[in-house]
Amino acid sequence: MSYAKAMKHSSNPRKNKCYQPVLGMPFEGLKEGEHIESYHSRAIRIATSYNVRVSETYKGEFEQISEEFKTEDDAIDYIRENDIEENYKYVRIYNNEGMYVSGW
């Protein structure tokens, strides 16, 4: 979304507030209809495998506890089958490049 389009959406109070412009986003140089790839989209696009990491604190270091899985669904199945959610406070799935993909 271009900067002008984002400002147009956010200036109408009846519209959804989810379109508020984000300060610091590199809108300059974007062409109409061109989008900025999100971190999550990039993490999914470059992933060749996934692994499960856990931590006891939110800002703590996430430690890998699983082998590499071919799909994100396989990693989720591993979490559910081994009751990982019961044993750790923070559970996340990372790609093979160490980029955060999903978690709870």
BELQUI-V273437 format. One record per pair of residues at least 12 apart in sequence whose ideal C-beta (glycine too) atoms are under 8 Angstrom apart, sorted by the first residue. I is the first residue (numbers start at 0). J is the second residue. D is the distance in whole Angstrom. If there is no record, write none. Layout:
# BELQUI-V273437
i->I j->J d->D
i->I j->J d->D
This chain:
# BELQUI-V273437
i->0 j->18 d->8
i->0 j->34 d->7
i->1 j->26 d->6
i->1 j->29 d->6
i->1 j->30 d->8
i->1 j->31 d->6
i->1 j->33 d->8
i->2 j->20 d->7
i->2 j->24 d->8
i->2 j->26 d->3
i->2 j->27 d->7
i->2 j->29 d->8
i->5 j->18 d->6
i->5 j->20 d->4
i->5 j->26 d->7
i->6 j->20 d->6
i->38 j->98 d->7
i->38 j->99 d->8
i->39 j->100 d->7
i->41 j->98 d->7
i->42 j->94 d->5
i->42 j->96 d->8
i->42 j->98 d->4
i->42 j->99 d->7
i->42 j->100 d->5
i->43 j->71 d->8
i->43 j->94 d->8
i->43 j->100 d->7
i->45 j->94 d->7
i->45 j->96 d->6
i->45 j->98 d->7
i->46 j->71 d->8
i->46 j->94 d->4
i->46 j->95 d->6
i->46 j->96 d->7
i->46 j->98 d->8
i->46 j->100 d->7
i->47 j->94 d->8
i->47 j->95 d->5
i->48 j->67 d->4
i->48 j->68 d->6
i->48 j->69 d->6
i->48 j->94 d->7
i->48 j->95 d->4
i->49 j->67 d->7
i->49 j->68 d->5
i->49 j->69 d->8
i->49 j->70 d->7
i->49 j->71 d->5
i->49 j->73 d->7
i->49 j->74 d->4
i->49 j->92 d->5
i->49 j->93 d->7
i->49 j->94 d->6
i->49 j->95 d->7
i->49 j->100 d->7
i->50 j->63 d->5
i->50 j->65 d->5
i->50 j->66 d->7
i->50 j->67 d->5
i->50 j->68 d->7
i->50 j->74 d->7
i->50 j->92 d->7
i->50 j->93 d->6
i->50 j->94 d->8
i->50 j->95 d->7
i->51 j->63 d->7
i->51 j->64 d->6
i->51 j->65 d->4
i->51 j->74 d->5
i->51 j->77 d->6
i->51 j->78 d->6
i->51 j->83 d->7
i->51 j->90 d->7
i->51 j->91 d->8
i->51 j->92 d->6
i->51 j->93 d->8
i->52 j->64 d->7
i->52 j->90 d->8
i->52 j->91 d->5
i->52 j->92 d->8
i->52 j->93 d->5
i->53 j->83 d->7
i->53 j->86 d->8
i->53 j->87 d->4
i->53 j->89 d->6
i->53 j->90 d->5
i->53 j->91 d->7
i->54 j->87 d->7
i->54 j->88 d->7
i->54 j->89 d->5
i->54 j->91 d->8
i->55 j->87 d->7
i->55 j->88 d->6
i->55 j->89 d->7
i->56 j->88 d->7
i->56 j->89 d->7
i->57 j->89 d->6
i->59 j->89 d->8
i->61 j->89 d->7
i->61 j->91 d->6
i->61 j->93 d->7
i->63 j->93 d->8
i->64 j->83 d->7
i->65 j->77 d->6
i->67 j->95 d->6
i->71 j->92 d->6
i->71 j->100 d->6
i->71 j->101 d->7
i->74 j->92 d->5
i->75 j->92 d->7
i->78 j->90 d->6
i->78 j->92 d->8
i->84 j->103 d->8
i->89 j->102 d->7
i->89 j->103 d->8
i->90 j->102 d->6
i->90 j->103 d->6
i->91 j->103 d->8
